[in-house]
Amino acid sequence: MSRPIVATVNGDALRHNLSIVRQAAPQSRIWSVVKANAYGHGIARSWPALAQTDGFALLNLEEAILLREQGWKKPILLLEGFFHPDELPLLDRYRLTTSVHSNWQVKALAEAEPRAPLDVYVKVNSGMNRLGFAPAQLPNVWQKLRALDNVGEMTLMTHFAQAEQEEGIVTPLARMAQASEGLQVPRSYANSAATLWHPQAHHDWVRPGIILYGASPSGAWQDIASSGLKPVMSLESELIAVQTLAAGEGVGYGQRYRADAGQRIGVVACGYADGYPRHAPTGTPVRVDGVLTRTLGTVSMDMLMVDLTPCPQAGIGSHVELWGDNVKIDDVAGAAGTVGYELMCAVTPRVPMVLR
Ligand SMILES: *Cc1c(COP(=O)(O)O)cnc(C)c1O
C-alpha cells in the first residue's frame, strides 16, 4: 500500500454490538441486516463476526448466495423479496425467505414450482408509503398466500418511518393491530431504533442494521452514547504535507477558509473520492496525532486540510482519524448534513479495507 489511507472493520465490536442487541430484545430472534455489503463493511469480511445471529437480512440475491456459499445455513431474508419471477428457482435452491409486498409476487409464488415450500414475510405499509400492502388488504392477501402449497411459514412484517421518535410508532402499531386483528402469527417490525427504544414493537424477530455497526439510527451519537455500542469502522490516514499560512491566506478550492492570523495546517490523504463527504464544512471534527481538531475549507477529491493549531507537535506522517473510536461517524455525518449510514456505505473501493 502506498497511499496511507485505510479503513478497518473491528470484528470484536461487531460481536459486542450483536450482544447488546440480544440484551435489548431478549425475547426476540435477530435478523442481522447486512444489506448494501454489510453497510459498506464488506459482507464476506463481516458476517463471521455476526455468526451468533439467528438470521441475516439483505436484499441482493448475489449477497444471499455468497452467504450460502460461505457456509451460512440458518435463515436468510430478502427484505424486498424477489424483483422478478425468474429469481424464484434460486430462492428455492438456496432456501431464502422472501418478503412479499405486492400482488404480482403473490401470483408469481402461486405459479412457481419450488421443491419445498418457501417461507414468506408479508409486508404491510404502516405509513412509510414505500413497500407493502395497504393494511386493509392484509386479511385477503394473507388468506391467498396461506392457501398456497408453495408457501411455508408466514410472518407479518412492517417497517417504521419514524421509530427514532418517541411517538413515531404509535400510529403504525395501531394500523398493524387493526389490520391483523384475529391473526395469531409471528411478527417482525423493529429496525434499530425500535429495537433500542420501543420494546413493545420487538415481537418475534427484530431487524437491526445500523446499531450492529455502532452508529445511531437517529443520526445523533449522543442518542446511543449510553447504549454500550462500539464503532465498528475506522477510516484512518496520515498527514502528507504541512503548510504555514500568513494572516489572510486562503485554503483549498474556492478559498472557503481564510486564516485570521498565522496558522499551521496539515494536508490529509483522504478526499471525496475515498468516500469522505465533500459537503463536510470547515469545522468538521477530525483527530490528528491523538488530538481533536477540525477540517478547513473545501474537501478535494484526494485530500483535505486540517487545523494543526491544537496539535503543534503534528507533522508529516502524523496519524489522522477521519472517523472511528474517537471521532464518531455520526458527528462527521451531522456536520456534513447526512447520517452515518450514508458515510459507511460510501467508502470507495480504492480504500483498502481490513478486518482487525
Ligand atoms: C435497512 C432495513 C432495516 C434495518 O434498518 P436500520 O435502521 O439500519 O436498523 C430493517 N428492515 C428493513 C426492511 C430495512 O430495509
The ligand as a Tripos MOL2 file, in Angstrom:
@<TRIPOS>MOLECULE
LIG
   15    15     1     0     0
SMALL
NO_CHARGES

@<TRIPOS>ATOM
      1 C1        -32.4980   -1.4540    6.2700 C.3       1 LIG1
      2 C2        -33.6540   -2.1180    6.9020 C.ar      1 LIG1
      3 C3        -33.6350   -2.4500    8.2650 C.ar      1 LIG1
      4 C4        -32.5250   -2.0080    9.1910 C.3       1 LIG1
      5 O1        -32.6290   -0.6270    9.4260 O.3       1 LIG1
      6 P1        -31.6810    0.0960   10.4970 P.3       1 LIG1
      7 O2        -32.2380    1.4610   10.6220 O.co2     1 LIG1
      8 O3        -30.3130    0.1070    9.8910 O.co2     1 LIG1
      9 O4        -31.7400   -0.7250   11.7160 O.co2     1 LIG1
     10 C5        -34.7010   -3.1650    8.7660 C.ar      1 LIG1
     11 N1        -35.7450   -3.5250    7.9770 N.ar      1 LIG1
     12 C6        -35.7960   -3.1960    6.6720 C.ar      1 LIG1
     13 C7        -36.9670   -3.6090    5.8640 C.3       1 LIG1
     14 C8        -34.7720   -2.4920    6.0870 C.ar      1 LIG1
     15 O5        -34.8200   -2.1710    4.7960 O.3       1 LIG1
@<TRIPOS>BOND
     1     1     2 1
     2     2     3 ar
     3     2    14 ar
     4     3     4 1
     5     3    10 ar
     6     4     5 1
     7     5     6 1
     8     6     7 2
     9     6     8 1
    10     6     9 1
    11    10    11 ar
    12    11    12 ar
    13    12    13 1
    14    12    14 ar
    15    14    15 1
@<TRIPOS>SUBSTRUCTURE
     1 LIG1         1 GROUP 0 **** ****
